[in-house]
Amino acid sequence: MNKLTWEQNFLKPDANLSAWNIRIGNDLLDDNGNAICPGWGNGEEQFYTDHPNNLYIDEAGLNLCARSETTDFNGKQYAYTSARLDTKDHFSFCYGKLVIRAKLPVGQGLWPAIWLLPQDQAYGPWPASGEIDIMEARGRLPKQVSGTLHYGKDWEHKVIDEFSYDLEDGTINQFRDYALEWDANAIKWLVDGHCYAERRMEPDIMPFDKPFYLVLNLAVGGWYDKVPVDESALPARMTVSGIWLYQS
């Protein structure tokens, strides 16, 4: 996996989001754009926007900023705004080493995530076609990150393989390299080059042999860490300076 095949360098003067879809709202949508579940299916409390105070590029990189501000939409009111974007239909891959250099916010109720979803749901709707979480963090646990696989034939039979790692020094509020090494035999999770978890693939059981696209988001609230939101932690920023995909 030594050939650089895709790169997003957000430190370049001409950095842009041409390879990304900016998602709006609070509803999880189906492939036809119809709302199927509020809170993005996770009980999230924020409303995602494309506003320049929620999503912008500066000298530090790409920023996803969560704020305490009220949004009214379709008769509902949301107390927070933030940002979510993905590369569906622009960039997807199957197998390789994906590295994301990111600095994550600290604060109770914050939920930054870097993850992958299937470009085509070849095995059926979630969780049948899988989900690969490269990095998720709970803002109230600034020394811990997790990596997770979701799969299974349907909701009732969903499987969650989650692995957590406690940073040896410092916190998530420093730039670190979060990486996924993925091939036909295994998926590995790394932080700053250290592999902290590996899951061997099970053919005919696990759906991780198709192209997946990349998702970046900063959620506020939600079931991943169901605790009250610390208002004093807002505004909070998740900053990504670069993304690199290496393949054989």
Secondary structure, DSSP 8 states (H G I E B T S, - for coil): --EEEEEEETTSTT---TT-EE--BSEEE-TTS-EEEEGGGTTB-EEE---TTTEEEETTEEEEEEEEEEEEETTEEEEEEE-EEE-TTT-EESSEEEEEEEE---STTEEEEEEEEESS-TT-TTTTT-EEEEEE--TT-TTEEEEEEEE-SSGGG-EEEEEEEE-SSS-TTS-EEEEEEE-SSEEEEEETTEEEEEEE--TTT---SS-EEEEEEEEEB-GGG-----GGG-SEEEEEEEEEEEE-
